[in-house]
Amino acid sequence: MTRATPSPFHELRETTHRGDDDLLSAGLGAAGLRSAMPPAVLDPDRPSGAEQRRRAIWSNWRGIADLATALAAPLPSVPGCEFHALARLPGARHPHRVMLQLPDELDSGLRCLIVTAASGSRGIYGAQAVASHWALPRGIPVVATDKGAGCDWFDGATGVGFGIDGCPTGDAARLAFAPERAAAAAGPWVAIRHAHSGDNPEADWGRHLRQAAEFGLETMTRALPRQPPFRFDNTRVIAVGLSNAGAAVLRAAEDPAPWLAAAVAAAPNVWAPDGGRALYDYATEAAIWMPAAQAAAALADMPSIAPLLGDDLLARRRAAAIAELQHAGLLPDGSPQRAAGQALARLREAGWTDAALHAAVLSSAFEMWRAVGVAYSSAYGRFGVGAHPLGFGYSMLDDSGAPRAPGAAERARWWSDGAGIVPGEGVEIVDPSMADPLSSLRRLQALPLQDDEAGRRVRLGQQATRAALPRRGLPVLVLHGVDDGLIPERFSSGAWVQACRQAGLDPGYWRLPGVQHFDSFLALPDFGARYAPLLPLLHEALDAMFAHVMHGGSAPGDRDAVAAD
């Protein structure tokens, strides 16, 4: 007797969204998404699943899109159903979230499914402005994954995490993520799935995407019994993603099985098969050198972010960074301006362009480089809570800087309002070496180079994230802003496309001058005046790829290429 293979999907949940609660904006419409005030919650300590969903959709739209352009045209209300589940890859310790959005007005003649992933480390609604905005009004279903990251954080002080409905729960059987408690640190701590799952999710981003597509087809077959079963051989699956999700798309494109019909990736955080640079390497480099370099006269015309962080604060941070590097003997004593110029020269020698350095004022000011170093080293080394070799952890802090437990309302907002990264939503990085931040960053940078168990673990985990070439014959379109200051085009897409072409493959490539990484910051006057939004161009790329896949003709090729820097 053959034993049935257990389903990889569990905690299935179906919800309907019609009337004043639709798939695309949770009934908020353009006005509600533009509002600076988040949707109200009746009891902030105990929000409902519907309230958590509405706030998560509001937060993710605002965190990804330039609303002035994204909502320039009327935003339709799209009624339909959502299907959520937890999915587990073979061998994985923890699941990832998957979600199918199935519009009522399905264009059944298309037999098409968009598969996507959340951008960055965001939760399951992290592709709402990217994929759902394009597909759902066309009657095309969308299936998404949080690719093993997301906002299912866990409060070690109370044993409370989040269930499939996004609501806080202490029921261990319902938790979307619960860390192994044996490795837990003492005192109040917060576990982050991206950092603490022990699965190194980045290495499996492509497999997460395929499993999400499998969930979408399986669920559509159950939900639409009058239609022929949905399978890879009779349904065209197009993958699309932005940033980390763009990398997930390119990793899925490696699969030799012909389940994907096409792939579109924007600003992908991809480590090319040959050449390019790994995110961890250039992020830790930037954490050390960029604050000092940004004080150089050559970068004096960087875009202003004064409405978010005052110019005086940024100037003080840069002066402190220069002084720390001088004290460590890494920059010459004397003139701060001369020292800043040398820091800038070091970054230029490492491949950073001035265009990327200008836009990177955001990443530097908000400590994104340090956040990447801490979280990704933990993920690569598969270090659990309290096990990071440099002692890093996460917690909320009291006024004295000591770890404290969160309040119920604070904890609930992790899932609905968070972007999946720390610092964020009141949770901070706990660094035992914070009295000497430069030394801490240098140790973080050197971690993969160490010839000990910790170094080998991080190094092997990082190497597992290097991409391979896409399946031959698969239509692929990549687009990347030349001015991207978080995922520099030269380090990522440019190297990936070059590796493909050296192997005789010809992906389409849109290399876009005047475009940086964060559309949401175009609301800042100086950013909006300097840069064009990426998201409308991504939707244009999807238009072109969809026309190719569904109606024939040539696959979209290169566009707006500019000379190499």
C-alpha positions in Angstrom: 0.0 0.0 0.0 1.4 3.4 -1.1 1.4 6.0 1.7 0.1 9.4 0.6 2.7 12.2 0.6 1.7 14.7 3.3 0.7 18.1 2.0 3.3 20.9 2.5 0.5 23.3 3.2 -1.2 23.7 6.6 -3.2 26.3 8.6 -5.3 27.0 5.5 -7.6 30.0 5.8 -10.1 31.5 3.3 -11.6 35.0 3.6 -13.9 36.9 1.3 -13.3 40.6 0.5 -16.2 42.4 -1.1 -18.1 45.6 -0.7 -16.2 48.0 1.6 -13.3 45.5 1.9 -11.6 44.5 -1.4 -8.5 42.6 -2.4 -6.4 45.5 -3.6 -6.8 48.2 -0.8 -8.9 46.5 1.9 -11.6 49.1 1.1 -9.3 52.0 1.9 -9.2 53.2 -1.7 -6.8 55.8 -3.0 -7.8 58.4 -0.3 -7.3 55.9 2.6 -3.9 54.8 1.2 -2.8 58.4 0.9 -3.8 59.1 4.5 -0.8 59.6 6.9 -2.9 58.1 9.6 -3.1 54.3 9.7 -6.5 52.6 9.7 -8.1 52.6 13.2 -8.1 49.5 15.4 -11.0 49.1 17.9 -8.8 47.5 20.6 -5.0 48.0 19.9 -4.1 45.2 22.4 -6.3 42.7 20.6 -6.8 43.6 16.9 -8.9 41.5 14.7 -7.6 39.7 11.7 -9.5 42.1 9.4 -7.9 45.1 11.2 -4.4 43.6 11.0 -4.9 42.9 7.3 -6.2 46.4 6.5 -3.2 48.0 8.3 -0.7 45.7 6.7 -2.1 46.6 3.2 -1.9 50.3 4.1 1.6 50.0 5.4 3.0 48.0 2.5 1.5 50.3 -0.2 3.0 53.3 1.5 6.4 51.5 2.1 6.8 50.5 -1.5 5.1 52.9 -3.9 5.3 56.6 -4.7 1.6 57.2 -4.1 1.6 60.3 -6.3 2.3 58.3 -9.4 0.9 54.9 -8.3 -2.5 56.3 -7.5 -2.6 58.9 -10.3 -5.2 56.8 -12.1 -8.4 55.7 -10.3 -7.8 52.7 -8.1 -10.4 50.1 -8.7 -12.1 48.1 -6.0 -11.4 44.4 -6.7 -13.7 41.9 -5.0 -12.6 38.4 -4.4 -11.2 35.8 -2.0 -7.9 35.3 -0.3 -6.5 31.9 0.6 -3.7 31.8 3.2 -1.5 28.9 4.3 1.8 28.1 5.9 4.1 26.1 3.5 7.1 24.1 4.4 10.0 23.2 2.0 11.5 19.7 2.4 14.1 19.9 5.1 13.1 23.3 6.4 12.7 23.9 10.1 10.1 26.6 9.7 7.4 27.4 7.2 6.9 30.4 4.9 3.6 32.1 4.3 1.8 31.8 1.0 -1.3 33.7 -0.2 -3.5 33.5 -3.2 -5.6 36.5 -4.2 -8.4 35.3 -6.5 -10.6 38.0 -8.0 -14.3 37.4 -8.6 -14.1 38.7 -12.1 -11.5 36.2 -13.2 -10.5 36.3 -16.8 -10.8 32.6 -17.2 -9.8 32.6 -20.8 -6.2 33.7 -19.9 -5.2 30.7 -17.7 -2.5 32.9 -16.3 -1.1 33.2 -12.7 1.3 35.8 -11.4 3.7 34.5 -8.8 5.5 37.0 -6.6 7.3 37.5 -3.3 7.4 40.2 -0.7 10.0 42.9 -1.3 12.8 43.2 1.3 12.0 41.3 4.4 8.3 42.4 4.3 5.3 40.3 5.2 2.9 38.6 3.0 1.3 41.8 1.6 4.7 43.1 0.6 4.0 42.8 -3.1 0.6 44.5 -3.0 1.7 47.6 -4.9 4.0 45.6 -7.2 2.1 42.5 -8.4 -1.5 42.8 -7.1 -1.9 46.4 -8.4 -1.0 45.3 -11.9 -2.7 41.9 -12.0 -6.0 41.9 -10.0 -7.8 44.7 -12.0 -7.0 42.6 -15.1 -8.8 39.6 -13.6 -5.5 37.7 -13.1 -4.9 35.9 -9.8 -1.8 36.5 -7.7 0.0 34.1 -5.5 2.7 35.4 -3.1 5.2 34.2 -0.5 7.0 36.0 2.3 10.0 33.8 1.3 10.8 32.9 4.9 11.1 36.4 6.2 8.2 38.7 7.0 6.7 40.1 10.2 5.9 36.9 12.2 8.2 38.0 15.0 8.2 36.3 18.4 8.2 37.9 21.8 10.4 35.8 24.1 9.2 37.6 27.2 5.6 36.2 26.8 5.8 33.4 24.3 3.5 35.4 22.0 3.9 35.4 18.2 1.4 35.5 15.3 -1.1 33.2 13.8 -2.2 32.7 10.2 -4.7 35.6 10.6 -1.9 38.0 11.7 -3.3 38.2 15.2 -1.0 37.8 18.3 -1.3 34.4 19.9 0.5 32.4 22.5 -1.0 29.1 21.2 2.1 27.2 20.1 0.0 25.1 17.7 -1.1 28.2 15.8 2.1 30.2 15.5 3.5 31.0 12.1 7.0 31.1 13.6 8.2 30.0 17.0 12.0 29.8 17.5 13.7 26.9 19.2 13.6 27.9 22.9 16.7 25.9 23.9 19.0 28.6 22.4 17.0 31.5 23.7 18.9 34.4 25.3 18.2 35.6 28.8 16.0 38.5 29.5 13.5 40.1 27.1 14.3 39.2 23.5 12.6 39.3 20.1 13.1 36.5 17.5 13.0 37.5 13.8 12.2 34.7 11.4 14.6 35.9 8.6 17.4 36.0 11.2 16.6 33.2 13.6 14.7 30.4 11.7 17.9 28.4 11.1 16.9 27.9 7.5 19.0 30.5 5.7 15.9 31.5 3.7 17.7 33.5 1.1 19.3 30.3 -0.3 15.8 29.0 -0.9 14.1 32.0 -2.4 13.6 30.4 -5.8 12.1 27.3 -4.2 9.8 29.4 -2.1 8.5 31.0 -5.2 7.8 27.6 -6.9 6.1 26.3 -3.8 3.9 29.4 -3.8 2.9 28.8 -7.4 2.1 25.2 -6.6 -0.2 26.4 -3.8 -1.8 28.9 -6.2 -2.6 26.2 -8.8 -3.8 23.7 -6.2 -6.0 26.2 -4.5 -7.5 27.5 -7.8 -8.4 24.0 -8.8 -10.3 23.5 -5.5 -12.0 27.0 -5.7 -13.0 26.7 -9.4 -14.2 23.1 -9.8 -16.1 23.9 -13.0 -12.8 24.7 -14.8 -10.2 22.2 -15.9 -7.6 21.6 -13.1 -4.9 24.2 -13.0 -1.5 22.8 -13.7 1.9 24.1 -14.8 1.3 22.5 -18.2 -2.0 24.3 -18.9 -1.5 27.6 -17.0 1.1 30.2 -17.8 2.9 31.3 -14.7 4.7 34.7 -14.8 7.1 35.6 -11.9 7.6 39.2 -10.9 9.4 40.8 -8.0 11.2 43.9 -6.7 14.5 44.0 -4.7 14.8 40.8 -2.7 11.8 39.6 -4.4 13.5 40.3 -7.8 16.3 38.0 -6.6 13.7 35.4 -5.8 12.4 35.6 -9.3 15.9 35.1 -10.8 16.6 32.2 -8.5 13.3 30.6 -9.5 14.4 31.1 -13.2 17.3 28.7 -12.5 14.9 25.8 -12.2 15.4 23.4 -15.2 11.8 22.3 -14.9 9.6 24.4 -17.4 7.0 25.6 -14.8 7.8 29.3 -15.4 6.6 30.9 -18.6 8.5 34.2 -18.0 10.3 36.2 -15.3 10.4 40.0 -14.6 12.8 41.2 -11.9 13.3 44.8 -10.8 16.4 46.0 -8.8 17.1 42.4 -7.8 19.4 41.7 -4.9 21.2 39.0 -6.9 24.7 37.7 -6.5 25.7 36.9 -10.1 27.0 33.4 -11.1 30.3 35.1 -11.9 31.4 38.6 -10.9 29.3 41.1 -9.0 29.3 41.5 -5.2 27.4 39.9 -2.4 25.1 42.1 -0.4 26.7 41.3 2.9 30.1 42.3 1.6 29.2 45.7 0.3 26.7 46.4 3.1 29.2 45.9 5.9 31.7 47.9 3.8 29.2 50.7 3.5 28.4 50.6 7.2 32.0 51.3 8.0 33.0 53.8 5.4 29.9 55.5 3.9 29.0 57.9 6.8 32.5 59.4 6.6 32.6 59.4 2.8 29.3 61.3 2.6 31.0 64.3 4.3 33.3 64.7 1.2 33.0 67.8 -0.8 32.5 65.8 -4.0 29.1 64.5 -2.5 28.0 67.9 -1.2 25.1 67.9 -3.6 23.5 64.7 -2.2 19.7 64.9 -2.1 18.4 66.3 1.2 16.5 64.2 3.6 16.1 67.0 6.1 12.3 66.5 6.5 13.1 63.1 8.0 16.4 63.6 9.7 17.8 67.1 10.2 20.9 68.2 8.4 22.6 68.9 11.8 22.1 65.4 13.0 23.5 63.9 9.8 26.5 66.3 10.0 27.2 65.2 13.6 27.0 61.5 12.6 29.4 62.0 9.7 31.9 64.0 11.9 31.7 61.2 14.5 32.3 58.5 11.9 35.4 60.4 10.6 36.7 60.8 14.1 36.2 57.1 14.9 38.0 56.0 11.7 40.9 58.4 12.5 41.2 57.1 16.0 41.4 53.6 14.7 44.1 54.6 12.3 42.0 53.9 9.2 41.9 57.5 8.0 44.6 60.2 8.3 44.6 62.6 11.2 44.1 66.3 10.6 41.6 67.7 8.2 38.2 66.0 8.4 37.6 67.0 4.8 40.8 65.2 3.6 39.8 62.2 5.7 36.3 62.2 4.1 37.9 62.4 0.7 39.9 59.3 1.4 36.9 57.4 2.6 35.1 58.3 -0.6 38.1 57.2 -2.7 38.0 53.8 -0.9 34.4 53.3 -1.8 35.0 54.3 -5.4 37.9 51.9 -5.7 35.5 49.2 -4.4 33.1 49.9 -7.3 30.7 52.4 -5.9 29.6 55.0 -8.4 28.8 58.6 -7.4 25.3 58.1 -8.6 24.8 55.2 -6.1 26.5 57.1 -3.3 24.2 60.1 -3.7 21.0 58.0 -3.4 22.6 55.9 -0.6 22.1 58.8 1.8 18.9 57.1 2.7 20.4 53.7 3.4 23.2 55.2 5.5 21.0 57.6 7.5 18.7 54.9 8.5 21.4 52.4 9.4 20.2 49.9 6.8 23.8 48.7 6.3 24.2 47.7 9.9 20.7 46.1 9.9 21.7 44.0 6.9 24.9 42.9 8.4 23.4 41.7 11.7 20.3 39.9 10.2 22.0 38.3 7.2 25.0 37.1 9.2 22.6 35.4 11.6 20.7 33.9 8.7 23.8 32.7 6.8 25.2 31.1 10.0 21.9 29.7 11.0 22.3 31.1 14.5 19.3 30.9 16.8 18.3 33.5 19.4 21.2 34.2 21.7 23.7 32.2 19.5 25.1 35.0 17.3 28.9 34.7 17.7 29.3 38.5 18.1 26.4 38.6 20.7 23.9 40.5 18.5 20.2 40.2 19.4 17.0 42.1 19.2 14.8 43.7 21.8 12.7 46.7 22.7 14.7 49.1 24.9 13.7 51.2 27.9 14.8 54.9 28.4 18.2 53.7 29.8 18.9 51.5 26.8 18.2 48.2 28.6 16.1 45.5 27.0 12.4 45.5 28.0 9.3 43.5 27.1 6.8 45.1 24.6 3.3 46.1 25.5 0.5 44.2 23.8 -0.3 47.1 21.4 3.3 47.6 20.5 3.7 43.9 19.8 0.5 43.7 17.6 1.9 46.4 15.3 5.0 44.3 14.5 2.9 42.3 12.1 0.6 45.0 10.6 2.9 48.0 10.4 6.4 46.5 10.2 8.7 46.0 7.2 10.4 42.9 8.6 13.7 44.6 9.4 15.3 45.8 12.7 15.5 48.6 13.7 11.8 48.9 13.2 8.5 49.1 15.1 10.3 49.9 18.3 12.6 46.8 18.2 16.3 47.6 18.2 19.6 45.8 17.6 21.2 44.8 20.9 25.0 45.0 20.5 27.2 44.1 23.5 30.0 46.2 21.8 28.0 49.3 21.3 30.5 51.3 23.3 32.8 50.8 20.4 30.5 50.8 17.3 33.3 50.9 14.7 35.0 47.8 16.2 31.6 46.0 16.2 31.1 46.8 12.5 34.6 45.7 11.6 34.1 42.4 13.4 30.8 42.0 11.6 32.5 42.6 8.2 35.3 40.1 9.0 33.0 37.3 10.3 32.8 35.4 7.0 36.6 35.5 6.7 37.3 33.9 10.0 38.8 30.4 10.0 36.6 29.1 12.8 33.3 27.4 13.0 31.3 30.6 13.1 33.1 32.0 10.1 32.8 28.8 8.1 29.0 28.7 8.8 28.5 32.3 7.7 30.7 31.8 4.6 28.9 28.6 3.5 25.5 30.2 4.1 26.5 33.2 2.0 27.9 31.0 -0.8 24.6 29.2 -0.9 22.9 32.4 -2.1 25.0 32.8 -5.2 22.7 32.6 -8.3 23.1 30.2 -11.3 22.1 30.9 -14.9 18.5 30.9 -15.8 16.8 28.1 -17.8 17.8 28.3 -21.4 14.8 29.6 -23.5 13.0 31.2 -20.5 12.0 34.8 -21.3 13.6 37.1 -18.7 13.5 40.8 -18.3 15.5 42.7 -15.7 15.3 46.4 -14.9 17.5 48.4 -12.6 18.1 52.0 -11.7 21.6 53.3 -12.4 21.2 55.5 -9.3 20.2 52.6 -7.0 22.0 53.3 -3.6 20.9 50.2 -1.8 21.4 47.4 -4.4 23.9 49.1 -6.8 23.3 48.0 -10.3 27.0 47.4 -11.0 27.2 44.9 -8.2 24.0 43.0 -9.0 21.9 43.1 -12.2 24.7 44.4 -14.4 27.0 41.5 -13.4 24.1 39.0 -13.7 23.2 40.1 -17.2 26.8 40.0 -18.2 27.2 36.5 -16.9 24.2 35.4 -18.9 25.4 36.9 -22.1 28.8 35.4 -21.7 27.0 32.0 -21.6 25.0 32.7 -24.7 21.8 33.8 -23.0 20.1 37.1 -23.8 17.8 38.4 -21.1 16.2 41.8 -21.7 17.8 44.5 -19.7 16.4 48.0 -18.9 19.2 50.0 -17.3 17.5 53.1 -16.1 19.3 56.4 -15.5 17.7 58.7 -12.9 16.1 55.8 -11.0 17.0 54.8 -7.4 15.7 52.1 -5.1 13.0 53.6 -2.9 9.9 54.9 -4.7 8.2 55.7 -1.3 10.9 58.4 -0.6 10.0 60.3 -3.7 7.6 62.2 -1.5 10.6 64.0 -0.2 10.9 67.1 -2.3 14.5 66.8 -3.2 14.2 63.1 -4.1 11.1 63.7 -6.1 12.8 66.4 -8.1 15.9 64.3 -8.9 14.5 60.8 -9.5 11.9 59.0 -11.5 9.8 56.2 -9.9 10.7 52.6 -10.7 7.3 50.9 -10.1 5.6 52.4 -13.2 8.5 51.1 -15.3 8.2 47.7 -13.7 4.5 47.6 -14.7 5.5 48.6 -18.2 7.9 45.7 -18.2 5.1 43.4 -17.1 2.9 44.7 -19.9 5.6 43.8 -22.4 6.3 40.4 -21.0 2.6 39.6 -20.6 2.0 40.5 -24.3 4.8 38.3 -25.3 3.7 35.3 -23.3 0.0 35.5 -24.0 0.0 36.9 -27.6 3.3 35.9 -29.1 5.8 38.2 -30.8 9.3 39.0 -29.7 10.3 38.9 -26.0 11.1 42.4 -24.6 14.7 43.3 -25.1 17.1 46.0 -23.9 15.8 49.6 -23.4 17.2 52.9 -22.3 20.7 51.4 -21.9 23.4 54.0 -20.9 27.1 53.9 -21.2 29.0 52.1 -18.5 30.2 54.3 -15.6 
